């Protein structure tokens, strides 16, 4: 493992965290040369994901400094490798969280590379050549084309960037729980941060009744008027939580701070589903009785 290899010859300007202070600063580093399976991308936009903050501060204890964050990347292809057939110079593209996987396991062969045991990420990962990956807080990126997607011409590049992490994080459990095919389900979104915003808009676009559950009463107007949520529950309000008991089919929990899942489970109908997509740095509380007596899918 090394920050760079002899094949890293392209000097790039970016931003990096050098320690766990939470600060990022200008950083000059080198990218690898464009390989036969690679595309080189001039980065136009990069979203700020909460995962970036976790890595910058080493909340999860896995950061390799200096770290260049950023995995909500959109840009334009400037170079194409010899084996690449589905991209051309000038294409509008995006890169999300994944940089490499084994390409041989059952998950890789079924378009579920994110479950591969050998998955490596767009930053703070170890690429095939042994180098440490660097993310989108930079001028350009060299990426394996198998982890690059097209950005449609009718989708603005800045708006597309957050879809590469926050978007797919919320879209995937909705797809897995048949929320794309059905209509009129009662969907709860816990937390109205980056993931929550996207989740509310998606669930409403798919035709569902959306309830936002938040500790912040001040977010009710934004949830309803800007994002289109139907209902709003203040999770610290006992009366509101009681009224919401057994009313929701699916809950997507986006909260990245330690919290108990018990009160949320009480909001689910019998045989309801709770999906946790937030990533707290400490274990969350999961009482057993609401799971047992509500026959909850978790």
Secondary structure in CASP SS format (residue, H / E / C, confidence):
PFRMAT SS
TARGET T0000
AUTHOR 0000-0000-0000
METHOD secondary structure of the structure
MODEL  1
X C 1.00
X E 1.00
X C 1.00
X C 1.00
X C 1.00
X C 1.00
X C 1.00
X E 1.00
X E 1.00
X E 1.00
X E 1.00
X E 1.00
X E 1.00
X E 1.00
X E 1.00
X E 1.00
X E 1.00
X C 1.00
X C 1.00
X C 1.00
X C 1.00
X C 1.00
X C 1.00
X C 1.00
X E 1.00
X E 1.00
X E 1.00
X E 1.00
X E 1.00
X E 1.00
X E 1.00
X E 1.00
X C 1.00
X C 1.00
X C 1.00
X C 1.00
X C 1.00
X E 1.00
X E 1.00
X E 1.00
X E 1.00
X E 1.00
X E 1.00
X E 1.00
X E 1.00
X E 1.00
X C 1.00
X C 1.00
X C 1.00
X H 1.00
X H 1.00
X H 1.00
X H 1.00
X H 1.00
X H 1.00
X H 1.00
X H 1.00
X C 1.00
X C 1.00
X C 1.00
X C 1.00
X C 1.00
X C 1.00
X C 1.00
X C 1.00
X C 1.00
X E 1.00
X C 1.00
X C 1.00
X C 1.00
X C 1.00
X C 1.00
X E 1.00
X E 1.00
X E 1.00
X E 1.00
X E 1.00
X E 1.00
X E 1.00
X E 1.00
X C 1.00
X C 1.00
X C 1.00
X C 1.00
X C 1.00
X C 1.00
X C 1.00
X C 1.00
X C 1.00
X C 1.00
X C 1.00
X E 1.00
X E 1.00
X E 1.00
X E 1.00
X C 1.00
X C 1.00
X E 1.00
X E 1.00
X E 1.00
X C 1.00
X C 1.00
X C 1.00
X C 1.00
X C 1.00
X C 1.00
X C 1.00
X H 1.00
X H 1.00
X H 1.00
X C 1.00
X C 1.00
X H 1.00
X H 1.00
X H 1.00
X C 1.00
X C 1.00
X C 1.00
X C 1.00
X E 1.00
X E 1.00
X C 1.00
X C 1.00
X C 1.00
X C 1.00
X E 1.00
X C 1.00
X C 1.00
X C 1.00
X C 1.00
X E 1.00
X E 1.00
X C 1.00
X C 1.00
X C 1.00
X C 1.00
X C 1.00
X E 1.00
X C 1.00
X E 1.00
X E 1.00
X E 1.00
X E 1.00
X E 1.00
X H 1.00
X H 1.00
X H 1.00
X E 1.00
X E 1.00
X E 1.00
X C 1.00
X C 1.00
X C 1.00
X C 1.00
X C 1.00
X C 1.00
X H 1.00
X H 1.00
X H 1.00
X H 1.00
X H 1.00
X H 1.00
X H 1.00
X H 1.00
X C 1.00
X H 1.00
X H 1.00
X H 1.00
X H 1.00
X H 1.00
X H 1.00
X H 1.00
X H 1.00
X H 1.00
X H 1.00
X H 1.00
X C 1.00
X C 1.00
X C 1.00
X C 1.00
X C 1.00
X C 1.00
X C 1.00
X C 1.00
X C 1.00
X E 1.00
X E 1.00
X E 1.00
X E 1.00
X E 1.00
X C 1.00
X C 1.00
X C 1.00
X H 1.00
X H 1.00
X H 1.00
X H 1.00
X H 1.00
X H 1.00
X H 1.00
X H 1.00
X H 1.00
X H 1.00
X H 1.00
X H 1.00
X C 1.00
X C 1.00
X C 1.00
X E 1.00
X E 1.00
X E 1.00
X E 1.00
X E 1.00
X E 1.00
X C 1.00
X C 1.00
X H 1.00
X H 1.00
X H 1.00
X H 1.00
X H 1.00
X H 1.00
X H 1.00
X H 1.00
X H 1.00
X H 1.00
X C 1.00
X C 1.00
X C 1.00
X C 1.00
X E 1.00
X E 1.00
X E 1.00
X E 1.00
X C 1.00
X C 1.00
X C 1.00
X H 1.00
X H 1.00
X H 1.00
X H 1.00
X H 1.00
X H 1.00
X C 1.00
X C 1.00
X C 1.00
X C 1.00
X E 1.00
X E 1.00
X E 1.00
X E 1.00
X E 1.00
X E 1.00
X C 1.00
X C 1.00
X C 1.00
X C 1.00
X C 1.00
X C 1.00
X E 1.00
X C 1.00
X H 1.00
X H 1.00
X H 1.00
X H 1.00
X C 1.00
X C 1.00
X E 1.00
X E 1.00
X E 1.00
X E 1.00
X E 1.00
X E 1.00
X E 1.00
X E 1.00
X E 1.00
X C 1.00
X C 1.00
X C 1.00
X C 1.00
X C 1.00
X C 1.00
X C 1.00
X C 1.00
X E 1.00
X C 1.00
X C 1.00
X H 1.00
X H 1.00
X H 1.00
X H 1.00
X H 1.00
X H 1.00
X H 1.00
X C 1.00
X C 1.00
X E 1.00
X C 1.00
END
